[in-house]
Amino acid sequence: MTVKVISFFQEGCMGCKEQALILTEVEKDLGIEIEVIDAVKNPQYIKEHRLRVTPTTLIIEDGDVRERMEGFVHREDLEAAIRRNLPG
């Protein structure tokens, strides 16, 4: 069982800039890596994950999206969502 966290952003998005700070804190606190992808520069993800807004953060387990958070997500909510999907 592999859990992956991906956060999509785009340049000039104020919510994305704020989210980036939280992502860094959550990575440190939980000891995980969050993949950050510019959706505009990687348009294949827009269709693949049906992205409508940035930031969008996905928690994926074995290729299936388990949690989808569209827009800015507070640190506590993001950590709780990730913890729900971590093994053990």
C-alpha positions as a printed Julia matrix, in Angstrom:
88×3 Matrix{Float64}:
   0.0    0.0     0.0
   1.61   3.22   -1.2
   0.23   6.62   -0.19
   1.24   9.63   -2.26
   0.32  13.29   -1.67
   0.3   15.64   -4.65
  -0.46  19.35   -4.55
  -1.2   21.25   -7.77
  -0.55  24.98   -8.06
  -0.11  27.7   -10.65
   2.05  30.81  -10.75
   0.42  33.96   -9.4
  -2.09  32.08   -7.26
  -2.1   33.66   -3.78
  -3.82  30.65   -2.18
  -1.14  28.43   -3.72
   1.62  30.51   -2.14
  -0.03  30.24    1.27
  -0.62  26.51    0.75
   3.07  25.98   -0.09
   4.09  27.16    3.38
   1.68  24.72    4.99
   2.83  21.86    2.76
   6.42  22.4     3.94
   5.35  22.36    7.6
   3.26  19.2     7.12
   6.13  17.44    5.34
   8.39  18.13    8.31
   5.8   17.22   10.95
   4.71  13.95    9.35
   8.05  12.98    7.8
   6.54  12.58    4.35
   7.19  14.02    0.9
   4.49  16.01   -0.85
   4.91  16.29   -4.61
   4.18  19.81   -5.85
   3.23  20.2    -9.52
   2.57  23.33  -11.59
  -0.71  22.41  -13.3
  -0.31  24.97  -16.08
   3.14  23.7   -17.06
   1.94  20.09  -16.83
  -1.5   20.21  -18.47
  -1.79  16.42  -18.72
  -2.65  16.43  -15.0
  -5.56  18.84  -15.52
  -7.44  16.23  -17.53
  -6.13  13.19  -15.68
  -7.22  14.48  -12.25
 -10.08  16.72  -13.44
  -8.51  19.8   -11.89
 -10.84  22.78  -11.63
  -9.04  25.06   -9.17
  -5.64  25.61   -7.65
  -4.47  24.75   -5.18
  -5.79  21.19   -5.3
  -4.26  18.55   -3.07
  -4.8   14.84   -3.67
  -4.07  11.89   -1.44
  -3.59   8.85   -3.64
  -3.3    5.25   -2.49
  -2.2    2.62   -4.98
  -3.29   4.86   -7.87
  -6.76   5.68   -6.46
  -7.64   9.16   -5.19
  -8.68   8.71   -1.54
  -9.03  12.39   -0.63
  -9.42  15.49   -2.79
  -9.08  18.97   -1.3
  -9.83  21.85   -3.64
  -8.75  25.33   -2.68
  -6.72  26.38    0.35
  -6.59  23.74    3.11
  -5.73  24.6     6.71
  -2.8   22.76    8.21
  -4.86  20.8    10.74
  -7.28  19.59    8.06
  -4.48  18.58    5.71
  -2.6   16.7     8.42
  -5.78  14.9     9.5
  -6.56  13.85    5.92
  -3.04  12.51    5.4
  -3.02  10.66    8.75
  -6.34   8.97    7.86
  -4.67   7.45    4.82
  -1.25   6.49    6.18
  -0.75   2.8     6.91
  -0.58   1.65   10.48
